[in-house]
Amino acid sequence: MRGDAGVLSVRDVTLQKGTFALGPLSFDVPQHSYFVILGKTGSGKTLLLESLAGLQPAEGQVVFDGKEITRKLPEEREFGLVYQDFVLFPNLNVRDNIRFAGRFRAIEGAGALFEDVVDFLDIAPILDRRIAHLSGGEKQRVALARAIYSRPKLLLLDEPLSAIDPTFRTAIMIALKQIVIRYGMSIIHVTHNFREATFLADRIAVMMEGQILQVGEAEEVLHHPTSLAAAKFLGFKNILPASVLGRTEDRRLFSVNPNAILFSRHRQDREHCLECTVEEIVIQADVNKVIARTGDRTLYAKLPKTMFAKLHITAGEQLYACIADRDIMWLPEAVALEEG
């Protein structure tokens, strides 16, 4: 059932929608890959998808499979777009919704493809149901089936799991990941959900206020942000200036994972042991959070229950917060960092 989805190349794409400006944006989506655009609501993710689908006219250059498609109509691009509210036809049953594209053009291997999609997404029991009688998860599977049946060369997914009961999200995510291999197409999936991005993505673009802050392999982007804005969006804690480590001439910022901080009443055999005062302790089910002050900066740490019990840390106590060089992630930016 595999197809042959080409590479998408986006260069300096811009789009103005009212007061919102998108771009300029440049990125590539490799062949047979799962590409996630991760960003907050209102960052322009859906607008970008619509521009790629040809529904929103944009400036710049979009090339797919070696051919420029910047000015092509939506039906000429052969892309499939699945919105977060599914946009299914309420007057048709599930079977006819899936086969809808066949009303307007011949679908290669239509019969075998239909049977394969129905089996793959496990929707045989609901083929004769009306859309109004489906759950959110069932609607999502039908929307995916309809998109796959139309044999798109690129599948565009707009927050596809936002209306899904959390109980079924993992099953849907597994199915989404398998689409790339089973049907040989690339996918662009926009979301604000970090779990989705971590589970699904081969590559990730971090998007904010109409701009792409960073794009690259998923592991690299999620664990090595290249800007302060990306680090904050990705939830990095303890973003601090190099001066905290005594490097007064270094104007870069660094981050350290809260789980990597070792508290002690004595200096330890680590490269950096910072004198600090414990300001607050937050008791949680799995770990305890310790908020401490070193100089004019705040440190956030997470301690396993056993370690916390062993140290008997109390608020107001003066300790050392020890950090190993291997746990420090440097940001390239040499910028001033305001407290908080």
C-alpha positions in Angstrom: 0.0 0.0 0.0 3.0 2.3 0.1 3.1 5.4 -2.0 6.1 7.6 -2.8 5.8 10.9 -0.9 8.3 13.5 -2.0 10.3 16.0 0.0 8.6 19.3 0.9 10.8 22.4 0.9 9.5 25.6 2.3 11.5 28.8 1.6 10.8 32.3 3.0 7.1 31.8 3.2 5.1 34.7 4.5 1.4 35.3 5.0 -0.6 38.2 6.5 -3.9 37.4 8.1 -5.5 40.5 9.6 -3.0 41.8 12.2 -1.2 38.4 12.4 2.0 38.0 10.4 3.3 34.5 9.5 7.0 34.1 8.7 9.2 34.3 6.9 9.4 30.5 7.4 11.9 28.0 5.9 12.1 24.3 6.6 12.3 20.9 4.9 10.1 17.8 5.5 12.1 14.7 4.4 10.5 11.8 2.5 8.5 9.3 4.6 8.9 11.3 7.8 6.8 12.4 10.7 7.3 16.2 11.1 5.7 17.9 14.1 5.2 21.6 14.4 5.1 22.4 18.1 3.7 25.6 19.4 1.2 27.4 21.7 -2.3 28.1 20.6 -2.3 31.3 18.4 1.3 30.8 17.2 0.2 30.4 13.5 0.4 26.6 13.2 -3.1 26.1 11.6 -2.5 29.1 9.3 0.8 27.5 8.1 -1.0 24.2 7.4 -3.7 26.0 5.4 -1.0 27.8 3.4 0.7 24.5 2.6 -2.6 23.1 1.5 -3.2 26.0 -0.8 -6.2 27.3 1.2 -4.4 30.5 2.3 -2.4 32.4 -0.4 1.2 33.0 0.7 4.3 34.6 -0.6 7.6 32.7 -0.9 8.3 29.3 -2.4 6.9 25.9 -1.7 8.4 22.9 -3.6 7.2 19.4 -3.3 8.8 16.4 -5.0 11.0 18.7 -7.0 8.1 20.8 -8.4 7.1 24.3 -7.3 3.5 24.3 -6.0 3.4 27.8 -4.5 0.6 29.0 -6.7 -1.2 25.7 -7.3 -4.8 25.2 -6.2 -5.6 22.9 -3.3 -6.9 20.1 -5.5 -3.7 20.2 -7.6 -1.4 19.7 -4.6 -2.7 16.2 -3.7 -2.3 16.9 0.0 -4.8 15.7 2.7 -5.8 18.0 5.5 -7.5 16.7 8.7 -8.8 19.5 11.0 -9.1 19.1 14.8 -12.9 19.1 14.5 -12.7 16.4 11.8 -15.2 18.1 9.3 -17.0 14.9 8.5 -20.3 14.9 6.4 -23.2 14.4 8.8 -25.6 13.3 6.1 -23.3 10.4 5.1 -22.5 7.2 7.0 -19.0 6.2 7.8 -18.5 4.1 4.7 -19.6 7.0 2.4 -17.5 9.5 4.3 -14.4 7.4 3.7 -15.1 6.9 0.0 -16.0 10.5 -0.6 -12.9 11.4 -2.7 -13.9 8.6 -5.1 -16.9 10.7 -6.2 -14.6 13.2 -7.9 -11.6 11.1 -9.2 -10.5 7.6 -9.7 -8.7 6.1 -6.6 -5.9 3.7 -7.6 -6.7 0.3 -6.1 -9.8 1.7 -4.4 -11.3 -1.6 -3.2 -8.1 -3.0 -1.7 -7.2 0.3 -0.2 -10.6 0.7 1.4 -10.4 -2.7 3.0 -6.9 -2.1 4.2 -7.7 1.3 5.8 -10.8 -0.1 7.5 -8.8 -3.0 8.9 -5.9 -0.8 9.9 -8.0 1.7 11.8 -10.4 -1.0 13.1 -13.6 0.7 11.9 -15.4 -2.2 10.3 -18.1 -2.4 13.1 -19.1 1.3 12.5 -19.2 1.5 8.7 -22.9 1.9 8.5 -23.3 4.4 11.4 -24.1 8.0 11.0 -21.5 10.5 12.1 -23.7 11.9 14.9 -23.6 8.4 16.6 -19.8 8.3 16.8 -17.5 9.1 19.7 -14.6 11.5 19.4 -12.1 8.7 18.9 -14.3 7.1 16.2 -14.7 10.4 14.4 -10.9 10.8 14.4 -10.3 7.4 12.9 -12.9 8.0 10.2 -11.4 11.3 9.4 -8.0 9.7 9.1 -9.4 6.9 7.0 -11.0 9.4 4.6 -7.8 11.3 4.3 -5.7 8.1 3.6 -8.3 6.8 1.1 -7.8 9.9 -1.0 -4.2 8.8 -1.5 -2.5 12.1 -0.5 1.2 12.6 -1.1 1.4 14.6 2.1 -0.9 14.4 5.1 -1.5 17.6 7.2 -2.9 17.1 10.7 -4.3 20.0 12.7 -4.3 19.2 16.4 -5.6 15.7 15.6 -5.8 14.5 19.2 -7.2 17.6 20.9 -10.8 16.2 20.9 -9.8 12.6 21.8 -10.5 11.1 25.2 -7.1 10.6 26.9 -7.9 6.9 27.3 -7.6 6.4 23.5 -4.8 8.9 22.7 -2.0 6.3 22.8 -3.8 4.0 20.5 -4.4 6.8 18.0 -0.8 7.9 18.3 0.4 4.4 17.5 -1.8 4.4 14.4 -0.6 7.8 13.3 3.0 6.7 13.5 2.3 3.6 11.5 0.7 5.6 8.7 4.1 6.8 7.5 5.5 3.2 7.1 2.3 1.5 5.9 1.2 4.0 3.3 4.5 5.6 2.4 3.6 9.2 3.0 5.0 12.0 5.0 3.0 13.7 7.7 3.0 17.3 9.1 1.3 17.3 12.5 0.7 20.5 14.4 0.2 20.4 18.2 0.8 22.2 21.5 1.2 18.9 23.3 4.7 17.9 24.2 3.8 14.2 24.8 2.5 13.9 21.2 5.6 15.6 19.8 7.9 13.3 21.8 6.1 10.1 20.9 5.5 10.9 17.2 8.1 13.2 15.7 11.1 12.3 13.6 11.7 16.1 13.2 10.3 19.0 15.1 9.8 22.7 14.4 9.2 24.9 17.4 6.9 27.7 16.4 6.0 30.9 18.3 4.2 34.1 17.2 4.4 33.2 13.5 8.1 32.3 13.6 10.0 29.1 13.7 12.5 29.3 16.6 14.2 26.0 15.9 13.9 23.0 13.6 15.8 19.7 13.6 15.8 16.1 14.7 13.3 15.5 17.5 15.8 14.4 20.1 18.1 17.4 19.4 15.3 20.0 19.5 13.7 18.7 22.7 16.9 18.3 24.7 19.1 21.0 23.2 17.2 24.3 22.5 19.2 26.9 20.6 17.6 30.0 22.0 16.2 31.3 25.3 12.7 31.5 23.9 12.8 27.9 22.8 14.2 26.7 26.1 11.5 28.5 28.1 8.7 27.2 25.8 10.1 23.6 26.1 9.9 23.9 29.8 13.5 24.0 30.7 14.1 25.0 34.4 17.1 26.7 36.0 18.0 28.9 33.0 20.8 30.9 34.6 23.7 33.2 33.6 27.3 31.8 33.6 28.2 34.1 36.4 26.3 31.8 38.8 29.1 29.3 38.1 31.8 32.0 38.7 32.4 32.6 35.0 32.0 36.4 35.2 33.3 37.1 31.7 31.0 34.5 30.0 27.7 36.1 29.0 26.1 32.9 27.9 23.2 31.2 29.6 23.0 27.6 30.8 20.3 25.2 32.1 20.5 22.3 34.4 17.9 19.6 34.9 16.2 19.8 38.4 16.9 16.1 38.8 20.7 16.6 38.3 21.2 18.9 41.3 22.8 17.2 44.4 22.3 18.9 47.7 24.8 18.4 50.4 26.0 19.9 53.7 29.6 19.6 52.4 31.3 20.3 49.1 31.1 17.3 46.9 33.4 16.0 44.1 31.5 17.9 41.4 32.8 20.8 39.3 30.3 23.3 40.8 29.1 23.5 44.4 27.0 26.6 45.0 26.2 27.9 48.4 22.5 28.2 48.7 19.6 28.7 51.1 16.5 26.5 51.0 13.5 28.7 50.6 10.6 26.2 50.1 10.0 22.5 50.1 7.0 21.0 48.1 6.1 17.5 49.1 4.8 15.4 46.2 3.9 11.7 45.7 6.9 10.6 43.8 9.6 13.3 44.4 10.0 16.3 46.6 10.7 19.7 45.1 13.3 21.9 46.7 13.4 25.7 45.8 16.7 27.3 46.9 18.4 30.7 46.5 22.0 31.1 45.4 23.0 34.7 45.3 20.2 36.5 43.5 19.1 33.5 41.6 16.6 30.7 42.2 17.3 27.0 41.8 14.6 24.4 41.3 15.5 20.8 42.2 13.7 17.4 42.5 14.8 14.9 45.1 13.8 11.3 45.3 12.0 10.5 48.5 14.8 8.3 49.8 17.4 11.0 49.2 15.2 13.7 50.8 14.6 11.5 53.9 18.3 10.8 54.2 19.3 14.5 54.1 16.4 15.8 56.4 16.4 19.1 54.5 14.4 21.9 56.1 13.4 25.4 54.9 15.8 28.1 55.8 18.8 25.7 55.9 22.1 26.6 54.2 23.4 23.9 51.9 25.6 23.3 48.8 23.9 22.7 45.5 26.4 20.7 43.5 26.3 20.4 39.7 28.5 18.3 37.3 29.7 19.8 34.1 28.1 16.9 32.2 24.7 18.0 33.4 25.1 21.6 32.2 23.5 22.6 28.9 24.8 25.8 27.4 22.6 28.1 25.3 24.4 30.0 22.6 22.8 33.3 23.4 24.8 36.0 25.2 21.9 38.0 26.6 20.9 39.4 29.9 18.5 37.2 31.8 16.0 38.9 34.2 15.1 37.0 37.4 12.0 34.9 36.9 
